[in-house]
Amino acid sequence: MSRFSANLGFLFSELPELERVAAAAKAGFKAVEMHWPYQVPATQMRDALARSRVAMLGLNTPVGNAAAGDFGLGALPGREEEFQQAVDQALSYGAVIGASAVHCMAGVVSVDAAAQAERMFVANLTAAADKAAQAGMTVLIEPINHRDKPGYFLHRIEQAASIIEKVARANVRIMFDCYHTQIMQGDLTRRLKDYLNLIGHVQIAAVPSRAEPDEGEIDYRYICRILDRLGYDGWIGAEYKPRGRTEDGLGWLSAWTQDRSFSSSLGGAA
């Protein structure tokens, strides 16, 4: 049964991070996820989650030097030590707040460095997965589209599956972001079916706007029904950029849950 989580990197962003947790709970979400919550002390985030009785699903590894163009370090040759430090930071923070997964970001690389970058990413993920396993956590890798992030190393679902096969660790999974995958490849239904056994988390947003999932070229009611029929039992992350105030744009969720032909696949949870 599909369950929806709120990505607090985008949703309720008009509020400070700790207040976003309570806002998500008030809106009916039972789980949240974040991008980079590190500026908030982990104990304060843990307490906010406990007060609101919502689960924290995951967070991203730090990107590196954003001012210099870094968007992750995992596939960058020569940055191995920095990447492992980023992994350690994410796992340490995640352990305090009860996160179940860490998204290990690959980074931007040139086309001519792709082969070396893949070897680097596999080696880095292997070490990261072993650390995460000791903490009881999953490592997620996410293909990101080249329109929003030109040159991002990991950009196709098949590429992610190949890397996971080479890493050969059971706790490394795909974060299947429908928005990114639709832009880069399309054919979402077939890819969800073909790679379901490797998918650790699903995210949704409208294409091409990346706004609420009630517009654009993807029929997310259909996608949710497909996931339900396939037996996907994970969360679906609402990772979109609201058109205005987050609360004003949650009509898609109430509409879906009020649709009897659809609500049976939602498991009664927002």
C-alpha positions in Angstrom: 0.0 0.0 0.0 1.4 3.4 -1.0 2.4 5.8 1.7 3.4 9.4 1.2 6.3 11.2 2.9 7.0 14.9 2.8 10.4 16.0 1.5 11.2 19.0 3.8 13.9 20.3 1.5 11.1 21.6 -0.7 7.8 21.3 1.2 7.1 23.8 4.0 10.3 25.6 3.1 8.7 28.9 4.1 9.3 27.7 7.7 12.5 27.0 9.7 13.5 23.3 9.5 12.3 22.3 12.9 8.9 23.9 12.3 8.6 22.0 9.0 8.4 18.7 10.9 5.3 19.8 12.8 3.7 21.3 9.7 4.1 18.0 7.8 2.6 16.1 10.7 -0.3 18.6 10.9 -0.9 18.1 7.1 -1.2 14.3 7.7 2.2 13.0 6.7 3.5 10.2 8.9 7.1 10.4 7.5 9.5 13.0 6.3 12.8 13.2 4.5 15.3 16.0 4.1 18.2 17.1 1.9 20.9 18.7 4.2 19.6 19.3 7.7 23.1 19.6 9.2 22.8 23.2 10.4 20.2 22.0 12.9 21.7 20.1 15.9 20.7 16.4 15.5 19.3 16.2 19.0 16.9 19.0 18.3 15.8 17.4 15.1 15.3 14.1 16.9 13.2 15.7 19.5 11.1 17.5 16.9 10.4 14.2 15.1 9.5 12.6 18.4 7.1 15.4 19.3 5.3 15.2 16.0 5.4 11.4 15.9 6.8 11.2 12.3 9.5 9.0 11.0 12.6 10.3 9.3 13.3 8.3 6.2 16.6 9.8 4.9 19.0 12.6 4.2 21.7 13.4 1.6 25.4 13.3 2.0 26.9 16.9 2.0 27.6 18.1 -1.5 31.2 19.3 -0.9 32.1 22.8 -1.9 28.9 24.1 -3.4 30.5 27.5 -4.3 33.0 25.6 -6.5 30.2 23.7 -8.2 30.3 20.5 -6.2 27.0 18.5 -6.1 28.2 15.4 -4.4 31.6 13.7 -4.2 31.0 10.0 -4.6 32.2 9.7 -8.3 35.0 12.3 -8.1 38.5 10.9 -8.4 40.8 12.3 -5.8 38.0 13.3 -3.4 37.7 9.9 -1.7 38.6 11.1 1.7 36.2 14.0 1.5 33.4 11.7 0.4 34.0 9.3 3.2 33.9 12.2 5.7 30.6 13.2 4.1 29.3 9.7 4.5 30.4 9.6 8.2 28.7 12.9 8.8 25.5 11.7 7.3 25.5 8.4 9.1 26.3 10.0 12.4 23.5 12.6 12.0 21.1 10.0 10.7 21.7 7.6 13.6 20.7 10.3 16.1 17.5 11.2 14.3 16.6 7.7 13.4 17.0 7.9 9.6 16.7 4.7 7.7 18.7 5.7 4.6 21.4 8.0 3.3 21.5 9.2 -0.3 25.1 9.1 -1.4 25.5 11.9 -4.0 27.7 11.1 -7.0 28.6 14.6 -8.2 29.3 16.2 -11.6 32.0 14.8 -13.9 33.0 15.4 -17.5 32.1 12.9 -20.1 35.7 11.9 -20.8 36.1 11.0 -17.1 33.0 8.8 -16.9 34.9 5.4 -16.8 37.2 6.5 -14.0 34.3 8.1 -12.2 32.3 4.8 -12.3 35.2 2.9 -10.8 35.5 5.6 -8.1 31.8 5.5 -7.3 31.7 1.8 -7.0 34.7 1.8 -4.6 33.3 4.6 -2.6 29.8 3.1 -2.4 31.3 -0.2 -1.3 33.0 1.4 1.7 29.9 3.5 2.4 27.6 0.5 2.3 29.7 -1.4 4.8 29.6 1.6 7.2 25.8 2.0 6.7 25.2 -1.7 7.3 26.9 -1.4 10.7 24.4 1.4 11.5 21.5 -0.6 10.2 20.9 1.9 7.3 20.4 1.7 3.6 22.5 3.6 1.0 20.4 5.2 -1.8 21.7 6.4 -5.2 19.6 8.6 -7.4 19.8 9.2 -11.1 19.4 13.0 -11.6 18.5 14.6 -14.9 20.9 16.7 -17.0 18.5 19.5 -17.5 18.5 20.5 -13.9 22.0 19.3 -13.1 24.2 19.2 -16.3 27.0 16.6 -16.1 25.7 14.8 -13.0 27.4 11.4 -13.2 24.5 9.2 -12.3 21.6 9.9 -14.7 20.0 6.7 -15.9 18.2 3.9 -14.0 20.1 1.2 -15.9 23.4 2.8 -14.9 22.3 2.8 -11.3 21.4 -0.9 -11.5 24.8 -1.7 -13.1 26.6 0.1 -10.3 24.6 -1.7 -7.6 25.5 -5.0 -9.2 29.2 -4.1 -9.1 29.0 -2.9 -5.5 27.4 -6.2 -4.5 26.0 -5.0 -1.2 22.4 -5.8 -0.2 21.8 -2.4 1.4 22.5 -0.3 -1.7 19.3 0.6 -3.5 17.9 3.0 -6.2 16.1 6.2 -5.3 13.7 6.2 -8.2 12.7 9.8 -8.7 9.9 9.8 -11.3 10.6 13.4 -12.2 14.2 12.9 -13.1 13.6 9.6 -14.8 10.8 10.9 -17.0 13.0 13.8 -18.2 16.0 11.6 -19.0 14.3 8.4 -20.1 10.6 8.1 -19.8 8.9 4.7 -19.9 8.3 4.8 -16.1 6.0 1.8 -15.9 8.4 -0.6 -17.5 11.4 0.6 -15.5 9.4 0.4 -12.2 8.6 -3.2 -13.1 12.0 -4.2 -14.3 13.9 -2.7 -11.4 11.4 -3.0 -8.5 13.7 -5.4 -6.6 16.4 -2.7 -6.6 14.2 0.3 -5.6 14.5 1.5 -2.1 12.5 4.7 -2.4 10.3 6.5 -4.9 9.8 10.2 -5.3 7.3 12.2 -7.3 6.9 15.7 -8.8 5.1 17.1 -11.8 7.0 17.2 -15.2 8.1 19.6 -16.5 7.3 22.1 -13.7 8.5 20.1 -10.7 5.4 21.4 -8.9 2.6 19.5 -7.2 2.0 16.1 -8.8 -1.5 17.1 -10.0 -0.3 18.6 -13.3 2.0 17.9 -16.2 2.7 14.8 -18.2 2.8 12.0 -15.6 -0.4 10.4 -14.3 0.7 9.7 -10.8 -2.6 8.1 -9.8 -1.7 5.5 -12.4 1.9 5.2 -11.2 0.7 4.7 -7.6 -1.7 2.0 -8.7 1.2 0.3 -10.6 3.4 0.4 -7.5 0.6 -1.1 -5.5 0.0 -3.9 -8.0 3.8 -4.6 -8.1 3.8 -5.0 -4.3 6.0 -2.0 -3.6 5.7 -1.5 0.2 7.9 1.5 0.6 7.2 5.2 0.9 6.6 7.7 -2.0 8.3 10.9 -1.3 6.5 14.2 -2.3 9.7 16.0 -3.5 8.2 18.9 -5.4 8.5 22.7 -5.4 5.1 24.0 -4.4 3.5 26.6 -6.6 2.8 28.7 -3.5 2.4 27.9 0.2 2.7 24.2 0.7 -0.6 23.9 2.6 -2.4 25.6 -0.3 -1.1 23.0 -2.8 -2.0 19.8 -0.9 -5.3 19.4 -2.7 -3.8 16.6 -4.8 -3.4 14.5 -1.7 -6.9 15.1 -0.3 -8.4 14.5 -3.8 -6.6 11.2 -4.2 -7.6 10.0 -0.8 -11.3 11.0 -1.4 -11.4 9.1 -4.7 -12.7 5.7 -3.7 -11.3 4.0 -6.8 -7.9 5.2 -5.8 -7.8 5.5 -2.0 -7.7 1.7 -1.4 -4.2 1.8 -2.7 -3.1 4.5 -0.3 -3.2 2.4 2.8 -4.9 5.2 4.8 -1.7 7.1 5.3 -0.7 10.5 3.8 
